[in-house]
Amino acid sequence: MRESRLLLGMMVLIAVLVGGCAGAQPVSQSYQAGTAWPLDSLSYLYTDPVANSPVDDNPIRWLGFLLNPIGVALDYGVNRPLYSLASGSPALFGYTPEDAALHSQRPNRSYGVQ
């Protein structure tokens, strides 16, 4: 009885795996004039974000805007000094080459006007 269940289960699994791609449609899609291509770097020029956004925005997003300065202050006041301290003695603190690569990619200035 157990062997027949196992055999039936394997047959169903094989049928699902083999038949999974049988009904797939071709991937080619044509670009239509007047629509924004999803990978276009200038797609923001094609849409009006004010027209697409709801009248009442999500309150969690407002909370994110309010808490962002606290996160930036913690990044500059706690996280970055700890990375700099750990980079001085990598063997003592377990500072890996991956940590060094990530720390070197941090922007040193704000995102405002340069």
Biopython code that builds the backbone (N, CA, C, O; Angstrom):
import numpy as np
from Bio.PDB.StructureBuilder import StructureBuilder

atoms = [
    (1, "MET", "N", (0.820, -1.194, 0.000)),
    (1, "MET", "CA", (0.000, 0.000, 0.000)),
    (1, "MET", "C", (0.870, 1.266, 0.000)),
    (1, "MET", "O", (0.599, 2.243, -0.699)),
    (2, "ARG", "N", (1.928, 1.198, 0.821)),
    (2, "ARG", "CA", (2.809, 2.351, 0.910)),
    (2, "ARG", "C", (3.542, 2.583, -0.406)),
    (2, "ARG", "O", (3.742, 3.722, -0.827)),
    (3, "GLU", "N", (3.937, 1.495, -1.044)),
    (3, "GLU", "CA", (4.653, 1.611, -2.304)),
    (3, "GLU", "C", (3.764, 2.202, -3.390)),
    (3, "GLU", "O", (4.244, 2.959, -4.233)),
    (4, "SER", "N", (2.481, 1.871, -3.384)),
    (4, "SER", "CA", (1.582, 2.412, -4.404)),
    (4, "SER", "C", (1.357, 3.913, -4.189)),
    (4, "SER", "O", (1.230, 4.664, -5.156)),
    (5, "ARG", "N", (1.308, 4.350, -2.931)),
    (5, "ARG", "CA", (1.183, 5.791, -2.665)),
    (5, "ARG", "C", (2.431, 6.533, -3.123)),
    (5, "ARG", "O", (2.350, 7.602, -3.728)),
    (6, "LEU", "N", (3.566, 5.956, -2.830)),
    (6, "LEU", "CA", (4.822, 6.569, -3.246)),
    (6, "LEU", "C", (4.916, 6.645, -4.763)),
    (6, "LEU", "O", (5.332, 7.665, -5.313)),
    (7, "LEU", "N", (4.531, 5.572, -5.437)),
    (7, "LEU", "CA", (4.553, 5.552, -6.895)),
    (7, "LEU", "C", (3.570, 6.572, -7.469)),
    (7, "LEU", "O", (3.901, 7.282, -8.418)),
    (8, "LEU", "N", (2.375, 6.650, -6.906)),
    (8, "LEU", "CA", (1.382, 7.619, -7.357)),
    (8, "LEU", "C", (1.873, 9.054, -7.129)),
    (8, "LEU", "O", (1.708, 9.918, -7.990)),
    (9, "GLY", "N", (2.468, 9.291, -5.977)),
    (9, "GLY", "CA", (3.008, 10.619, -5.693)),
    (9, "GLY", "C", (4.113, 11.007, -6.652)),
    (9, "GLY", "O", (4.167, 12.152, -7.101)),
    (10, "MET", "N", (4.992, 10.077, -6.972)),
    (10, "MET", "CA", (6.064, 10.357, -7.919)),
    (10, "MET", "C", (5.511, 10.627, -9.310)),
    (10, "MET", "O", (6.020, 11.491, -10.025)),
    (11, "MET", "N", (4.472, 9.894, -9.697)),
    (11, "MET", "CA", (3.871, 10.110, -11.023)),
    (11, "MET", "C", (3.219, 11.486, -11.103)),
    (11, "MET", "O", (3.331, 12.171, -12.119)),
    (12, "VAL", "N", (2.540, 11.891, -10.032)),
    (12, "VAL", "CA", (1.917, 13.217, -10.016)),
    (12, "VAL", "C", (2.996, 14.297, -10.066)),
    (12, "VAL", "O", (2.853, 15.279, -10.794)),
    (13, "LEU", "N", (4.068, 14.125, -9.304)),
    (13, "LEU", "CA", (5.162, 15.098, -9.305)),
    (13, "LEU", "C", (5.801, 15.214, -10.686)),
    (13, "LEU", "O", (6.065, 16.322, -11.153)),
    (14, "ILE", "N", (6.045, 14.108, -11.329)),
    (14, "ILE", "CA", (6.636, 14.122, -12.669)),
    (14, "ILE", "C", (5.684, 14.787, -13.661)),
    (14, "ILE", "O", (6.119, 15.564, -14.511)),
    (15, "ALA", "N", (4.380, 14.487, -13.556)),
    (15, "ALA", "CA", (3.408, 15.100, -14.462)),
    (15, "ALA", "C", (3.352, 16.612, -14.277)),
    (15, "ALA", "O", (3.240, 17.352, -15.255)),
    (16, "VAL", "N", (3.428, 17.076, -13.038)),
    (16, "VAL", "CA", (3.406, 18.520, -12.782)),
    (16, "VAL", "C", (4.670, 19.173, -13.311)),
    (16, "VAL", "O", (4.604, 20.235, -13.930)),
    (17, "LEU", "N", (5.823, 18.555, -13.077)),
    (17, "LEU", "CA", (7.084, 19.141, -13.535)),
    (17, "LEU", "C", (7.197, 19.158, -15.055)),
    (17, "LEU", "O", (7.688, 20.129, -15.630)),
    (18, "VAL", "N", (6.749, 18.101, -15.702)),
    (18, "VAL", "CA", (6.846, 18.024, -17.158)),
    (18, "VAL", "C", (5.812, 18.916, -17.821)),
    (18, "VAL", "O", (6.107, 19.566, -18.824)),
    (19, "GLY", "N", (4.621, 18.956, -17.283)),
    (19, "GLY", "CA", (3.550, 19.725, -17.898)),
    (19, "GLY", "C", (3.537, 21.193, -17.521)),
    (19, "GLY", "O", (2.698, 21.943, -18.020)),
    (20, "GLY", "N", (4.441, 21.625, -16.656)),
    (20, "GLY", "CA", (4.446, 23.007, -16.201)),
    (20, "GLY", "C", (4.699, 24.011, -17.299)),
    (20, "GLY", "O", (4.141, 25.108, -17.267)),
    (21, "CYS", "N", (5.509, 23.676, -18.250)),
    (21, "CYS", "CA", (5.866, 24.606, -19.321)),
    (21, "CYS", "C", (5.075, 24.357, -20.598)),
    (21, "CYS", "O", (5.286, 25.046, -21.596)),
    (22, "ALA", "N", (4.188, 23.405, -20.583)),
    (22, "ALA", "CA", (3.485, 23.048, -21.814)),
    (22, "ALA", "C", (2.582, 24.160, -22.307)),
    (22, "ALA", "O", (2.420, 24.319, -23.517)),
    (23, "GLY", "N", (1.998, 24.921, -21.428)),
    (23, "GLY", "CA", (1.062, 25.963, -21.842)),
    (23, "GLY", "C", (1.661, 27.355, -21.842)),
    (23, "GLY", "O", (0.916, 28.334, -21.882)),
    (24, "ALA", "N", (2.963, 27.478, -21.801)),
    (24, "ALA", "CA", (3.605, 28.791, -21.733)),
    (24, "ALA", "C", (3.459, 29.525, -23.058)),
    (24, "ALA", "O", (3.581, 28.935, -24.131)),
    (25, "GLN", "N", (3.199, 30.805, -22.961)),
    (25, "GLN", "CA", (3.078, 31.649, -24.143)),
    (25, "GLN", "C", (4.456, 32.193, -24.510)),
    (25, "GLN", "O", (5.337, 32.257, -23.653)),
    (26, "PRO", "N", (4.656, 32.581, -25.759)),
    (26, "PRO", "CA", (5.937, 33.171, -26.132)),
    (26, "PRO", "C", (6.184, 34.459, -25.356)),
    (26, "PRO", "O", (5.249, 35.190, -25.029)),
    (27, "VAL", "N", (7.438, 34.723, -25.071)),
    (27, "VAL", "CA", (7.810, 35.848, -24.228)),
    (27, "VAL", "C", (7.858, 37.151, -25.003)),
    (27, "VAL", "O", (7.773, 38.217, -24.393)),
    (28, "SER", "N", (7.989, 37.112, -26.300)),
    (28, "SER", "CA", (8.177, 38.341, -27.064)),
    (28, "SER", "C", (6.960, 39.249, -26.946)),
    (28, "SER", "O", (5.821, 38.826, -27.141)),
    (29, "GLN", "N", (7.233, 40.498, -26.623)),
    (29, "GLN", "CA", (6.193, 41.517, -26.534)),
    (29, "GLN", "C", (6.656, 42.708, -27.353)),
    (29, "GLN", "O", (7.839, 43.048, -27.369)),
    (30, "SER", "N", (5.727, 43.321, -28.019)),
    (30, "SER", "CA", (6.109, 44.465, -28.839)),
    (30, "SER", "C", (5.926, 45.754, -28.050)),
    (30, "SER", "O", (5.041, 45.856, -27.200)),
    (31, "TYR", "N", (6.751, 46.712, -28.333)),
    (31, "TYR", "CA", (6.661, 48.015, -27.708)),
    (31, "TYR", "C", (5.589, 48.819, -28.418)),
    (31, "TYR", "O", (5.621, 48.981, -29.638)),
    (32, "GLN", "N", (4.645, 49.316, -27.646)),
    (32, "GLN", "CA", (3.571, 50.098, -28.228)),
    (32, "GLN", "C", (3.824, 51.573, -27.961)),
    (32, "GLN", "O", (4.217, 51.955, -26.859)),
    (33, "ALA", "N", (3.598, 52.387, -28.963)),
    (33, "ALA", "CA", (3.781, 53.822, -28.803)),
    (33, "ALA", "C", (2.775, 54.354, -27.794)),
    (33, "ALA", "O", (1.611, 53.953, -27.789)),
    (34, "GLY", "N", (3.228, 55.241, -26.958)),
    (34, "GLY", "CA", (2.343, 55.850, -25.981)),
    (34, "GLY", "C", (2.349, 55.155, -24.634)),
    (34, "GLY", "O", (1.725, 55.644, -23.692)),
    (35, "THR", "N", (3.029, 54.039, -24.514)),
    (35, "THR", "CA", (3.136, 53.383, -23.218)),
    (35, "THR", "C", (4.581, 53.428, -22.755)),
    (35, "THR", "O", (5.505, 53.430, -23.569)),
    (36, "ALA", "N", (4.769, 53.463, -21.453)),
    (36, "ALA", "CA", (6.121, 53.521, -20.898)),
    (36, "ALA", "C", (6.708, 52.123, -20.839)),
    (36, "ALA", "O", (6.068, 51.202, -20.331)),
    (37, "TRP", "N", (7.894, 51.957, -21.341)),
    (37, "TRP", "CA", (8.613, 50.699, -21.259)),
    (37, "TRP", "C", (9.088, 50.527, -19.823)),
    (37, "TRP", "O", (9.664, 51.462, -19.267)),
    (38, "PRO", "N", (8.871, 49.368, -19.197)),
    (38, "PRO", "CA", (9.182, 49.228, -17.778)),
    (38, "PRO", "C", (10.646, 49.437, -17.431)),
    (38, "PRO", "O", (10.958, 49.860, -16.318)),
    (39, "LEU", "N", (11.551, 49.151, -18.358)),
    (39, "LEU", "CA", (12.967, 49.297, -18.066)),
    (39, "LEU", "C", (13.537, 50.621, -18.555)),
    (39, "LEU", "O", (14.750, 50.826, -18.500)),
    (40, "ASP", "N", (12.699, 51.507, -19.024)),
    (40, "ASP", "CA", (13.157, 52.794, -19.527)),
    (40, "ASP", "C", (13.530, 53.688, -18.355)),
    (40, "ASP", "O", (12.734, 53.871, -17.434)),
    (41, "SER", "N", (14.740, 54.248, -18.383)),
    (41, "SER", "CA", (15.169, 55.101, -17.283)),
    (41, "SER", "C", (14.418, 56.418, -17.255)),
    (41, "SER", "O", (14.442, 57.110, -16.237)),
    (42, "LEU", "N", (13.770, 56.774, -18.308)),
    (42, "LEU", "CA", (13.016, 58.024, -18.354)),
    (42, "LEU", "C", (11.520, 57.785, -18.237)),
    (42, "LEU", "O", (10.727, 58.632, -18.650)),
    (43, "SER", "N", (11.122, 56.652, -17.685)),
    (43, "SER", "CA", (9.697, 56.345, -17.620)),
    (43, "SER", "C", (8.947, 57.314, -16.720)),
    (43, "SER", "O", (7.733, 57.472, -16.851)),
    (44, "TYR", "N", (9.666, 57.967, -15.801)),
    (44, "TYR", "CA", (8.996, 58.942, -14.950)),
    (44, "TYR", "C", (8.500, 60.138, -15.750)),
    (44, "TYR", "O", (7.596, 60.845, -15.305)),
    (45, "LEU", "N", (9.074, 60.374, -16.921)),
    (45, "LEU", "CA", (8.609, 61.479, -17.748)),
    (45, "LEU", "C", (7.284, 61.161, -18.430)),
    (45, "LEU", "O", (6.553, 62.064, -18.836)),
    (46, "TYR", "N", (6.978, 59.867, -18.553)),
    (46, "TYR", "CA", (5.783, 59.460, -19.271)),
    (46, "TYR", "C", (4.535, 59.419, -18.389)),
    (46, "TYR", "O", (3.414, 59.378, -18.896)),
    (47, "THR", "N", (4.727, 59.431, -17.106)),
    (47, "THR", "CA", (3.593, 59.309, -16.203)),
    (47, "THR", "C", (3.500, 60.530, -15.319)),
    (47, "THR", "O", (4.487, 61.229, -15.091)),
    (48, "ASP", "N", (2.314, 60.775, -14.828)),
    (48, "ASP", "CA", (2.076, 61.864, -13.896)),
    (48, "ASP", "C", (1.856, 61.243, -12.525)),
    (48, "ASP", "O", (0.776, 60.707, -12.275)),
    (49, "PRO", "N", (2.844, 61.295, -11.621)),
    (49, "PRO", "CA", (2.686, 60.620, -10.330)),
    (49, "PRO", "C", (1.556, 61.196, -9.489)),
    (49, "PRO", "O", (0.964, 60.471, -8.688)),
    (50, "VAL", "N", (1.241, 62.474, -9.646)),
    (50, "VAL", "CA", (0.154, 63.064, -8.878)),
    (50, "VAL", "C", (-1.177, 62.490, -9.331)),
    (50, "VAL", "O", (-2.057, 62.232, -8.509)),
    (51, "ALA", "N", (-1.330, 62.290, -10.618)),
    (51, "ALA", "CA", (-2.577, 61.738, -11.135)),
    (51, "ALA", "C", (-2.733, 60.274, -10.754)),
    (51, "ALA", "O", (-3.857, 59.798, -10.599)),
    (52, "ASN", "N", (-1.623, 59.549, -10.600)),
    (52, "ASN", "CA", (-1.693, 58.129, -10.284)),
    (52, "ASN", "C", (-1.752, 57.844, -8.793)),
    (52, "ASN", "O", (-2.068, 56.719, -8.404)),
    (53, "SER", "N", (-1.459, 58.821, -7.946)),
    (53, "SER", "CA", (-1.446, 58.582, -6.513)),
    (53, "SER", "C", (-2.832, 58.798, -5.926)),
    (53, "SER", "O", (-3.603, 59.614, -6.431)),
    (54, "PRO", "N", (-3.149, 58.074, -4.868)),
    (54, "PRO", "CA", (-4.448, 58.265, -4.239)),
    (54, "PRO", "C", (-4.521, 59.606, -3.527)),
    (54, "PRO", "O", (-3.496, 60.221, -3.232)),
    (55, "VAL", "N", (-5.743, 60.054, -3.254)),
    (55, "VAL", "CA", (-5.929, 61.338, -2.590)),
    (55, "VAL", "C", (-5.371, 61.286, -1.173)),
    (55, "VAL", "O", (-4.657, 62.196, -0.751)),
    (56, "ASP", "N", (-5.691, 60.237, -0.449)),
    (56, "ASP", "CA", (-5.185, 60.075, 0.915)),
    (56, "ASP", "C", (-4.058, 59.054, 0.887)),
    (56, "ASP", "O", (-4.290, 57.869, 0.644)),
    (57, "ASP", "N", (-2.841, 59.515, 1.136)),
    (57, "ASP", "CA", (-1.694, 58.625, 1.097)),
    (57, "ASP", "C", (-1.686, 57.750, 2.345)),
    (57, "ASP", "O", (-2.376, 58.044, 3.322)),
    (58, "ASN", "N", (-0.913, 56.685, 2.310)),
    (58, "ASN", "CA", (-0.848, 55.737, 3.408)),
    (58, "ASN", "C", (-0.178, 56.388, 4.618)),
    (58, "ASN", "O", (0.897, 56.971, 4.472)),
    (59, "PRO", "N", (-0.775, 56.308, 5.803)),
    (59, "PRO", "CA", (-0.172, 56.923, 6.997)),
    (59, "PRO", "C", (1.161, 56.295, 7.380)),
    (59, "PRO", "O", (1.990, 56.955, 8.008)),
    (60, "ILE", "N", (1.387, 55.029, 7.015)),
    (60, "ILE", "CA", (2.677, 54.411, 7.330)),
    (60, "ILE", "C", (3.785, 55.104, 6.546)),
    (60, "ILE", "O", (4.911, 55.216, 7.031)),
    (61, "ARG", "N", (3.477, 55.564, 5.348)),
    (61, "ARG", "CA", (4.474, 56.311, 4.572)),
    (61, "ARG", "C", (4.797, 57.624, 5.263)),
    (61, "ARG", "O", (5.952, 58.050, 5.273)),
    (62, "TRP", "N", (3.790, 58.273, 5.843)),
    (62, "TRP", "CA", (4.034, 59.506, 6.593)),
    (62, "TRP", "C", (4.952, 59.218, 7.778)),
    (62, "TRP", "O", (5.855, 59.998, 8.081)),
    (63, "LEU", "N", (4.711, 58.084, 8.446)),
    (63, "LEU", "CA", (5.555, 57.703, 9.570)),
    (63, "LEU", "C", (6.996, 57.476, 9.105)),
    (63, "LEU", "O", (7.945, 57.833, 9.803)),
    (64, "GLY", "N", (7.146, 56.887, 7.933)),
    (64, "GLY", "CA", (8.489, 56.686, 7.383)),
    (64, "GLY", "C", (9.193, 58.001, 7.114)),
    (64, "GLY", "O", (10.389, 58.129, 7.377)),
    (65, "PHE", "N", (8.463, 58.987, 6.589)),
    (65, "PHE", "CA", (9.068, 60.299, 6.363)),
    (65, "PHE", "C", (9.468, 60.949, 7.679)),
    (65, "PHE", "O", (10.503, 61.610, 7.757)),
    (66, "LEU", "N", (8.653, 60.765, 8.711)),
    (66, "LEU", "CA", (8.967, 61.370, 10.002)),
    (66, "LEU", "C", (10.141, 60.682, 10.695)),
    (66, "LEU", "O", (10.927, 61.340, 11.376)),
    (67, "LEU", "N", (10.265, 59.373, 10.528)),
    (67, "LEU", "CA", (11.329, 58.621, 11.199)),
    (67, "LEU", "C", (12.637, 58.589, 10.414)),
    (67, "LEU", "O", (13.660, 58.182, 10.965)),
    (68, "ASN", "N", (12.640, 59.003, 9.153)),
    (68, "ASN", "CA", (13.860, 58.968, 8.349)),
    (68, "ASN", "C", (14.993, 59.791, 8.958)),
    (68, "ASN", "O", (16.121, 59.299, 8.985)),
    (69, "PRO", "N", (14.768, 61.010, 9.448)),
    (69, "PRO", "CA", (15.888, 61.747, 10.055)),
    (69, "PRO", "C", (16.492, 61.034, 11.262)),
    (69, "PRO", "O", (17.694, 61.141, 11.507)),
    (70, "ILE", "N", (15.674, 60.311, 12.012)),
    (70, "ILE", "CA", (16.201, 59.560, 13.158)),
    (70, "ILE", "C", (17.107, 58.431, 12.667)),
    (70, "ILE", "O", (18.168, 58.188, 13.243)),
    (71, "GLY", "N", (16.690, 57.746, 11.606)),
    (71, "GLY", "CA", (17.509, 56.674, 11.048)),
    (71, "GLY", "C", (18.817, 57.189, 10.474)),
    (71, "GLY", "O", (19.858, 56.549, 10.626)),
    (72, "VAL", "N", (18.772, 58.338, 9.815)),
    (72, "VAL", "CA", (19.997, 58.918, 9.258)),
    (72, "VAL", "C", (20.932, 59.331, 10.391)),
    (72, "VAL", "O", (22.142, 59.120, 10.311)),
    (73, "ALA", "N", (20.369, 59.919, 11.447)),
    (73, "ALA", "CA", (21.197, 60.318, 12.588)),
    (73, "ALA", "C", (21.843, 59.102, 13.251)),
    (73, "ALA", "O", (23.012, 59.158, 13.633)),
    (74, "LEU", "N", (21.094, 58.002, 13.392)),
    (74, "LEU", "CA", (21.673, 56.784, 13.962)),
    (74, "LEU", "C", (22.742, 56.187, 13.046)),
    (74, "LEU", "O", (23.735, 55.642, 13.526)),
    (75, "ASP", "N", (22.542, 56.288, 11.737)),
    (75, "ASP", "CA", (23.542, 55.787, 10.799)),
    (75, "ASP", "C", (24.850, 56.556, 10.940)),
    (75, "ASP", "O", (25.924, 55.961, 11.028)),
    (76, "TYR", "N", (24.749, 57.885, 10.959)),
    (76, "TYR", "CA", (25.959, 58.697, 11.065)),
    (76, "TYR", "C", (26.535, 58.699, 12.476)),
    (76, "TYR", "O", (27.750, 58.806, 12.639)),
    (77, "GLY", "N", (25.684, 58.581, 13.507)),
    (77, "GLY", "CA", (26.172, 58.676, 14.879)),
    (77, "GLY", "C", (26.620, 57.362, 15.475)),
    (77, "GLY", "O", (27.477, 57.358, 16.358)),
    (78, "VAL", "N", (26.068, 56.236, 15.024)),
    (78, "VAL", "CA", (26.384, 54.950, 15.639)),
    (78, "VAL", "C", (27.011, 53.987, 14.627)),
    (78, "VAL", "O", (28.101, 53.464, 14.862)),
    (79, "ASN", "N", (26.337, 53.754, 13.520)),
    (79, "ASN", "CA", (26.745, 52.702, 12.594)),
    (79, "ASN", "C", (28.086, 53.002, 11.918)),
    (79, "ASN", "O", (28.984, 52.161, 11.918)),
    (80, "ARG", "N", (28.216, 54.176, 11.356)),
    (80, "ARG", "CA", (29.457, 54.503, 10.634)),
    (80, "ARG", "C", (30.667, 54.564, 11.555)),
    (80, "ARG", "O", (31.727, 54.058, 11.185)),
    (81, "PRO", "N", (30.556, 55.170, 12.758)),
    (81, "PRO", "CA", (31.722, 55.118, 13.649)),
    (81, "PRO", "C", (32.100, 53.699, 14.065)),
    (81, "PRO", "O", (33.284, 53.400, 14.215)),
    (82, "LEU", "N", (31.112, 52.817, 14.256)),
    (82, "LEU", "CA", (31.439, 51.441, 14.602)),
    (82, "LEU", "C", (32.149, 50.727, 13.457)),
    (82, "LEU", "O", (33.078, 49.956, 13.694)),
    (83, "TYR", "N", (31.728, 50.972, 12.227)),
    (83, "TYR", "CA", (32.426, 50.395, 11.077)),
    (83, "TYR", "C", (33.854, 50.935, 10.990)),
    (83, "TYR", "O", (34.785, 50.183, 10.703)),
    (84, "SER", "N", (34.028, 52.227, 11.235)),
    (84, "SER", "CA", (35.375, 52.800, 11.184)),
    (84, "SER", "C", (36.246, 52.229, 12.288)),
    (84, "SER", "O", (37.422, 51.949, 12.057)),
    (85, "LEU", "N", (35.693, 52.050, 13.491)),
    (85, "LEU", "CA", (36.439, 51.463, 14.592)),
    (85, "LEU", "C", (36.816, 50.013, 14.273)),
    (85, "LEU", "O", (37.948, 49.596, 14.520)),
    (86, "ALA", "N", (35.877, 49.255, 13.730)),
    (86, "ALA", "CA", (36.136, 47.852, 13.409)),
    (86, "ALA", "C", (37.146, 47.710, 12.283)),
    (86, "ALA", "O", (37.888, 46.728, 12.243)),
    (87, "SER", "N", (37.189, 48.665, 11.374)),
    (87, "SER", "CA", (38.158, 48.561, 10.271)),
    (87, "SER", "C", (39.584, 48.760, 10.752)),
    (87, "SER", "O", (40.524, 48.364, 10.062)),
    (88, "GLY", "N", (39.767, 49.364, 11.919)),
    (88, "GLY", "CA", (41.117, 49.535, 12.460)),
    (88, "GLY", "C", (41.723, 48.241, 12.950)),
    (88, "GLY", "O", (42.938, 48.066, 12.859)),
    (89, "SER", "N", (40.918, 47.324, 13.467)),
    (89, "SER", "CA", (41.382, 46.019, 13.950)),
    (89, "SER", "C", (40.454, 44.933, 13.419)),
    (89, "SER", "O", (39.594, 44.442, 14.149)),
    (90, "PRO", "N", (40.621, 44.557, 12.162)),
    (90, "PRO", "CA", (39.686, 43.595, 11.579)),
    (90, "PRO", "C", (39.691, 42.236, 12.271)),
    (90, "PRO", "O", (38.640, 41.604, 12.384)),
    (91, "ALA", "N", (40.855, 41.771, 12.739)),
    (91, "ALA", "CA", (40.906, 40.448, 13.375)),
    (91, "ALA", "C", (40.182, 40.461, 14.715)),
    (91, "ALA", "O", (39.556, 39.469, 15.088)),
    (92, "LEU", "N", (40.258, 41.558, 15.432)),
    (92, "LEU", "CA", (39.617, 41.652, 16.737)),
    (92, "LEU", "C", (38.103, 41.728, 16.629)),
    (92, "LEU", "O", (37.392, 41.102, 17.416)),
    (93, "PHE", "N", (37.606, 42.487, 15.664)),
    (93, "PHE", "CA", (36.173, 42.720, 15.547)),
    (93, "PHE", "C", (35.492, 41.835, 14.506)),
    (93, "PHE", "O", (34.269, 41.892, 14.380)),
    (94, "GLY", "N", (36.228, 41.026, 13.762)),
    (94, "GLY", "CA", (35.618, 40.177, 12.740)),
    (94, "GLY", "C", (35.202, 40.960, 11.513)),
    (94, "GLY", "O", (34.237, 40.597, 10.841)),
    (95, "TYR", "N", (35.912, 42.019, 11.219)),
    (95, "TYR", "CA", (35.630, 42.878, 10.068)),
    (95, "TYR", "C", (36.129, 42.167, 8.815)),
    (95, "TYR", "O", (37.333, 41.975, 8.644)),
    (96, "THR", "N", (35.209, 41.777, 7.945)),
    (96, "THR", "CA", (35.543, 40.965, 6.775)),
    (96, "THR", "C", (35.754, 41.850, 5.541)),
    (96, "THR", "O", (35.405, 43.031, 5.563)),
    (97, "PRO", "N", (36.319, 41.291, 4.471)),
    (97, "PRO", "CA", (36.436, 42.057, 3.228)),
    (97, "PRO", "C", (35.074, 42.489, 2.679)),
    (97, "PRO", "O", (34.965, 43.532, 2.035)),
    (98, "GLU", "N", (34.038, 41.686, 2.933)),
    (98, "GLU", "CA", (32.696, 42.086, 2.503)),
    (98, "GLU", "C", (32.229, 43.326, 3.244)),
    (98, "GLU", "O", (31.600, 44.205, 2.654)),
    (99, "ASP", "N", (32.537, 43.403, 4.549)),
    (99, "ASP", "CA", (32.206, 44.605, 5.317)),
    (99, "ASP", "C", (32.941, 45.818, 4.766)),
    (99, "ASP", "O", (32.366, 46.902, 4.654)),
    (100, "ALA", "N", (34.220, 45.634, 4.419)),
    (100, "ALA", "CA", (34.999, 46.743, 3.869)),
    (100, "ALA", "C", (34.423, 47.211, 2.542)),
    (100, "ALA", "O", (34.367, 48.411, 2.277)),
    (101, "ALA", "N", (33.996, 46.271, 1.709)),
    (101, "ALA", "CA", (33.421, 46.646, 0.408)),
    (101, "ALA", "C", (32.113, 47.405, 0.603)),
    (101, "ALA", "O", (31.870, 48.405, -0.073)),
    (102, "LEU", "N", (31.268, 46.938, 1.521)),
    (102, "LEU", "CA", (30.008, 47.636, 1.769)),
    (102, "LEU", "C", (30.241, 49.014, 2.375)),
    (102, "LEU", "O", (29.571, 49.982, 2.015)),
    (103, "HIS", "N", (31.205, 49.095, 3.306)),
    (103, "HIS", "CA", (31.487, 50.381, 3.949)),
    (103, "HIS", "C", (32.081, 51.386, 2.963)),
    (103, "HIS", "O", (31.850, 52.589, 3.090)),
    (104, "SER", "N", (32.842, 50.903, 1.983)),
    (104, "SER", "CA", (33.442, 51.823, 1.005)),
    (104, "SER", "C", (32.409, 52.354, 0.018)),
    (104, "SER", "O", (32.647, 53.377, -0.625)),
    (105, "GLN", "N", (31.270, 51.683, -0.116)),
    (105, "GLN", "CA", (30.244, 52.126, -1.055)),
    (105, "GLN", "C", (29.269, 53.130, -0.440)),
    (105, "GLN", "O", (28.396, 53.642, -1.140)),
    (106, "ARG", "N", (29.399, 53.415, 0.838)),
    (106, "ARG", "CA", (28.500, 54.373, 1.468)),
    (106, "ARG", "C", (28.788, 55.770, 0.941)),
    (106, "ARG", "O", (29.949, 56.151, 0.789)),
    (107, "PRO", "N", (27.745, 56.529, 0.662)),
    (107, "PRO", "CA", (27.985, 57.917, 0.250)),
    (107, "PRO", "C", (28.500, 58.732, 1.438)),
    (107, "PRO", "O", (28.026, 58.583, 2.564)),
    (108, "ASN", "N", (29.466, 59.584, 1.164)),
    (108, "ASN", "CA", (30.030, 60.405, 2.235)),
    (108, "ASN", "C", (29.285, 61.701, 2.431)),
    (108, "ASN", "O", (29.468, 62.380, 3.442)),
    (109, "ARG", "N", (28.454, 62.051, 1.483)),
    (109, "ARG", "CA", (27.724, 63.306, 1.553)),
    (109, "ARG", "C", (26.246, 63.041, 1.469)),
    (109, "ARG", "O", (25.819, 61.930, 1.154)),
    (110, "SER", "N", (25.477, 64.047, 1.746)),
    (110, "SER", "CA", (24.025, 63.893, 1.713)),
    (110, "SER", "C", (23.563, 63.858, 0.256)),
    (110, "SER", "O", (24.343, 64.104, -0.664)),
    (111, "TYR", "N", (22.303, 63.553, 0.070)),
    (111, "TYR", "CA", (21.734, 63.464, -1.266)),
    (111, "TYR", "C", (21.303, 64.814, -1.792)),
    (111, "TYR", "O", (20.737, 64.890, -2.883)),
    (112, "GLY", "N", (21.546, 65.861, -1.068)),
    (112, "GLY", "CA", (21.133, 67.202, -1.484)),
    (112, "GLY", "C", (22.026, 67.735, -2.588)),
    (112, "GLY", "O", (22.721, 66.977, -3.264)),
    (113, "VAL", "N", (21.998, 69.043, -2.762)),
    (113, "VAL", "CA", (22.785, 69.708, -3.807)),
    (113, "VAL", "C", (24.254, 69.565, -3.463)),
    (113, "VAL", "O", (24.664, 69.833, -2.334)),
    (114, "GLN", "N", (25.035, 69.148, -4.424)),
    (114, "GLN", "CA", (26.468, 68.905, -4.219)),
    (114, "GLN", "C", (27.255, 70.179, -4.283)),
    (114, "GLN", "O", (28.477, 70.158, -4.131)),
]
sb = StructureBuilder()
sb.init_structure("model")
sb.init_model(0)
sb.init_chain("A")
sb.init_seg("    ")
for serial, (resi, resn, name, xyz) in enumerate(atoms, 1):
    if name == "N":
        sb.init_residue(resn, " ", resi, " ")
    sb.init_atom(name, np.array(xyz, "f"), 0.0, 1.0, " ", f" {name:<3s}", serial, name[0])
structure = sb.get_structure()
